[in-house]
Amino acid sequence: MIKSGNFFTKPSTITAIAVYIFIVGAVYNFILRPLWNPVGLQKLVDELLHSVIPGMFLIFWLMFVPKNNLKWKNTFSWQIFPFTYMVYIIVRGEITNQYPYPFIDVSKLGYATALTNASWLCIVFMVFSVILIAGAKALSDKKKIVK
């Protein structure tokens, strides 16, 4: 049995979180940001949550997370969370008729477009996962050469 503390300190888990937080920031900044205009402390919190934290987490990942044991096959298990979340959003939206993201709003877009958009987002998660694994392998190989 894996203790939660051990699970969340595994390099593969931290890398998956880096993927998730980066995509959250990217989706917000490229798609959702124009849809609202926070003011005051909400603007500060919004910037920290969607711009500063994703960037800082990637820097943390680059500098401190061991990368030599990351495997290509990890990218598949990392897709479970985004896929499950997409399914949850669509099922919850069907029940409540409220969708947190306009690009997956079945009531406005229909199932074909919403599911296509959700599929594209899952593909983005996969692509960025592959990019981080490739980067990890390149960084690990570079360290082997330097030693």
Buried (B, 14 or more C-beta within 10 A) or exposed (E): EEEEEEEEEBBBBBBBBBBBBBBBBBBBEEBBBEEEEEEEEEEEEBEEBBBEBBEEBBEEBBEEBEBEEBEEEBBEEBBEBBBEBBEEBBEEBEEEEEBEBEBBBBEEBEEEBBBBBBEEBBEBBBEBBEEBBEBBBEBBEEEEEEE
